[in-house]
């Protein structure tokens, strides 16, 4: 969940949730998401969901297999070494770990590849109808979310 620190309501909700996790002894993670734009993150996820719907794929398949492992492998696919065994393995980064530049590049690749390989065209941010077109995409995703 993303909380707005400038909203008194969100801060209260965050504190309640934080206290619940501590009381239950549950592991948790606090993450600073300021390194990437929330608007870009929202845009990315609507684009991924819309692509998944148009192609008949699950969101997970679209995000992991198509976008990260195939189209943006130079950004997401990394080599790691096991601390226990010393064995090298391939891993896929989380989009939460991307900086602003990497996120923009990954979105640009998604837009280009979706158009070229899948014939799915996303609205241009420079279009005067972008806001309306984007809302229509969001509504389509929302109406069909059970298929994702």
N, C-alpha and C positions, 0 to 999 in steps of 0.2 A: 504494500500500500504506500502511496506517495502522499505525504502530508505537507501542507503549505505552512511554513513557519510564521508567515505574516497573518495567518488566520487563527484567531483565538480558539475557535471551534476545533480546527484541525490539531492545534497544539494540545488541547485537552484530550482529544481522541488518541493522539500519539502517546501521551503520558499514561493513559489508562491501559493501552495495549502493551506498552513497555513494562508496566507493573505486573500485568497478567503473565507475561512471559517469565519474568523473574520469579514470581510466586510459584508458578508451575515447574520451575527448574528446567524450562525448555531452552535449547540452544537457539540463538537468534543472531542476526547480522544487522548492523546499522550501516547504511551506505550513503555516502555523499554523492548525489546525482547531479551536482552543479556542473560537472565537466561536460555534460551534453544537454542539449535543449529538450525540454519536455515536449514542446511542439513537434520537434523532429521525431522524437520517440513515438508520439501518438500517430503522426503521419506514417511512419514506417510500419507500425502494426496494422493500421487500416489497409495500407498497400499490400502487406503480406496476406492478410485475411481475404482481401478482395481477389488477389491472384489465386489463392487456394480455392476459393469458391468457383472462380471462372474455369479453373483447370480440373476441378473434381478431386483435388488433393486435400489431405488434412493440413491444418495449420502447422503442426509439428513437422510433417514431411516437407512442406514448402520452406519453412524457416531453416531446418537443419540440413536437409539433403540437397535442396535446390539452391537457396540463397547463400547459405554459409559454405557448404562443402563443395559446391560446383561453381557458382558464379563469383563468389567472393573469397575463394580459398586463400588468396594471398593476404587477406586481412584476418581471416578467422582460423585457418588450419595452422597449428603450431606443433613443433616437436617439444616434448617434455622428457625429463628423465626421472624415473622413480627414485625417491630418496631411499627406499628400502632395498631395492634390488639393483639399482643402477641401470635398469633396462630402459631403453628409449621407446617412446610411443607417441602416436599422433593424437592430438586433442583438438577440440573446437572451442574457441573463446566465446564468452558470453558477449552479447552486444552491450551489456552494461559496462564492460571493461574498455569500450572504445572511447577515444577522445573525440572532440568535435570534428576534426579533419577526417578521421577514419570513418566516423558515422556518416558524414556527408558523402564521402566516396562510396560507401556501401549502399547508400540510398540511390545515388546516381547510377550505380551498376544495376541495381534492382530495376529501376525505371527503364534503362536501356535494354537489358536482357528480357524483361517481361514483354516489351514491345517486339523485339527482334525474334525471339524464340517461341513466344506463346501468343503473340498477337493481342496482348492485353495492354491497352494504352491508358496510362494514368493522366489525370488532368494536369496541365502545365500551371505552375505557380504564377506565371506571368499573365495567364489568361484572366480577362475580366470576370469570367464565370467560375473561377477556381473555387471560391467558397461554396457556391451552390453545388457544383459538381462533386466536391469533397463530401458535403453533407449527404448527397444522394448515395455516394459510395458507402458512407457510414451506415446509412439506413439499410442498404442492401445487405451489408455484413450483419447488422443486427437482426434483420428479419430471417436470415438463413444461418444463424450462428450454430444451430444444432448440427449442421453438416460439417462444421470445422472440427 
